[in-house]
Amino acid sequence: MEPYTAQGIEARENLESPQPQDMFVSSDDDNITMQTDAMYPRDSTKLGSSSSQNSFNTRYRLRGVLVHSGQANGGHYYSFIRSSDENGRSDWFKFDDVDVSPWELNQETMRDCWFGGEYTAEWMINRRNRSKRCWNAYLLVFEKITSEVSSMPQQSSIVPSPPVITSPNSPNYQKMEKSFGSITLTSQRAMNKMPAQLEKLIRRKNLLSLHERSQYAHVYFGFITELSLHISHILREFREKGLVIDQRKKILGYVCSQLLTYFLLQTGLHAHHNLVRHYLLKWLDTLEEFMHIQEVRIWWFKQIILHRDITPLYLFDCPNSEVRIMCVRIISALLVLGRNDMTNLTENVPQEYGVNSSFFDPNDTITLGTLRILVTYIQNRYTEFLHRPNNYLQILLQYLGTSLEAKKHFLKLNFLNKFLFLFTDARTRDDQRIRLLAQEAPIIFTLISSMLRICRVNCDFEVCKKYFNLA
């Protein structure tokens, strides 16, 4: 380190470079120190000083190690840093992104974490082949400690290790601790002070990183899931026994359904697919149970179904097929359970949704309102529909098979015409029609035939010719 410090550069202009025997390194389980006699001139006449001139012994202590894991073209960096308290005790910590953990310094851990080389894993004990470590120390950070000595040490191939400064009462120890302790995010020194805007940006990003780390943790997912599941089990027990659910339990289920819904839309459904798969069935069972509460169905229709982007996002665009299936089952439950929910469908709907009150019939139920929204997807979300039509068609097929009333709802909303539109619209290329028919032919033919079987076939043939553009 000495040749590259400010003092070392100045000394090199007048002195010879230090020889290998002038430097030694000593280490123990708590400290790693390095001493050099490079500050001593080999020829004192070059500095014009006498032999009685004060001499200095320069020592360094390891403060941190930066480790690179990976290969030359990519990898990951993490560090080990020594921290000292007021009593002079030193502890090492490992810093890996936002993870900070205590680390014990000894010969074995240093060899395993810093020195690279080969190793034998536990599962390879009985085998001869060894693996190469893809991690090793990339950068060492030493802190300088200088102490006066009474006389210049004699040159020797073996130099005894000097005592390690560990007493808090030592002037050099206090000087060193004061120097490193003053280096903070907002140092009072003008040369080390971080700009206020940069400091604010770093703090905001650090808080965001900690927030995201907490959001996508198993502990947080498990807490929200078990809380919602417990409330749904209470409601299911009352419902299956035929007991009346009092208003207090309904409010509890209503609030818990909102909590779970916001969690899924903002965090849960955006997590890694392994984490989503672990909790998906519990989320689905919980929401389906909450759908038995009328207030929950009304809230879901007004806040989720009427939103122009939420339902298409999880029905068409979501790359996770399990999430799309979950969306199908929840909408199907809403259609089946909301047949008798008479309410003002546009009341208390956020203005940014842009819902036109004339779009709905005053006598529409939650089921009819949801079907009206689904009808618009064939035209307004035409590209997304052609990309992933299966989930959309599954919703219609499941509801169509529930009752005769469901088939009448389809005819009332002119679903038959919309399906025929798929095969006559000029925007649909021939290859898209062929692919749609090949992939989803059973579902499409089942839907069309179910609606045709309850139609009245006494319409005027001339009207049909005009309607279908027949020659």
Secondary structure, DSSP 8 states (H G I E B T S, - for coil): -GGGSHHHHHHHTTS----GGGEEEEE-SS-EEEEE-TTS-SSGGGTT--TTS-EEEEEEEEEEEEEEEEETTEEEEEEEEEEE-TTS-EEEEEEETTEEEEE--SHHHHHHHTS--EE--GGGTT-S--EE-SEEEEEEEEEEEEEEESS-----SS---------TT-HHHHHHHHHHHT--TT-SSTTT---HHHHHHHHHHHHHHHHHHHHTSHHHHHHHHHHHHHHHHHHHHHHHTT----HHHHHHHHHHHHHHHHHHHHTGGGS-HHHHHHHHHHHHHHHHHHTTSHHHHHHHIIIIITSTTHHHIIIII-S-HHHHHHHHHHHHHHHHHTTT-B--TTTT--GGG---GGGS-TT-BHHHHHHHHHHHHHHHTHHHHHHS-HHHHHHHHHHHTT-HHHHHHHHHTTHHHHHHHHHH-TTS-HHHHHHHHHHHHHHHHHHHHHHHTTS-----HHHHHHHTT--
